[in-house]
Amino acid sequence: MSYKFIELQVKDYVATITLAKTESLNALDVPFSTEIVKALREVNARDDVRVVILCSRAKAFCAGLDLKAFASSGIDGSPKGSLEFPEKLRALFDSCDLIEACMKPVIAAVHGMCIGGGLDIISACDIRLCSEDATFSLREAAVGLVADMGVLQRLPHVIGQGFAREMAFTARFYNAKEAEKMGLVNAVYSSRDALMEGARAFALQIAGNAPLAVQATKEVLNVSRDASVQDGMNLAKHKNMVLFASEDMKEAFRSFMEKRKPDFRGK
């Protein structure tokens, strides 16, 4: 599949989706978000992809909503414009929802600014990493809006209600050290190159595990956020009833007995 604003590379079961709308610092509009959705659907369907890295070619990870595109979209303060905006901007919402729905774990590798909708995107990812120059801001309150792409629902599960409310109410910028302290990112790297090396190391470690088990684990984790402990455990037991019959499970036992690294095939 060809893209204008996306670069997609697959190597060693790792798909790297690079946001490359460089002239606007990956500011989000409908055409750009539509390509993000298409890329996510492509990697989700590919058997040669077990984990995804989401990164940026621009000087920033994402500058948030493209306000110029928003202003020219026909959405205004009229009752009709207000009613139309959810459907007209559907691709923006889908770009976050499909990260969460993707069967494969998604790692966000953030450098530079990650503003507004960019924070929505990374809050839907499974793992977040950043370089020392990264800054994060939940900007909507500063421009008279409520964040509506999922960050207010997802971010509290990542950093807790206290920090999430602080970010949402103040709309200020947080540096990489603060983001790590809050638990927004798992690790901070000295440079963009070191960040990408770290992200790939994470991805390869994940890709080396049984893909069906990793995918089932992501599903159980997602469901368990809004389920009781018992319901979450029941789903995990159901998944294992299926996985016990998989070829990967048999390979895990064989490789253990033969004292070698397993060769999982996702079957």
Secondary structure, 3 states (H helix, E strand, C coil): CCCCCEEEEEECCEEEEEECCHHHCCCECHHHHHHHHHHHHHHHHCCCCCEEEEEECCCCCECCECHHHHHCCCCCCCHHHHHHHHHHCHHHHHHHHHHHHCCCCEEEEECCEEECHHHHHHHCCCEEEEECCCEEECCHHHHCCCCCCCHHHHHHHHHHHHHHHHHHHHCCCEEHHHHHHHCCCCEEECCHHHHHHHHHHHHHHHHCCCHHHHHHHHHHHHHHCCCCHHHHHHHHHHHHHHHCCCHHHHHHHHHHHCCCCCCCCCC
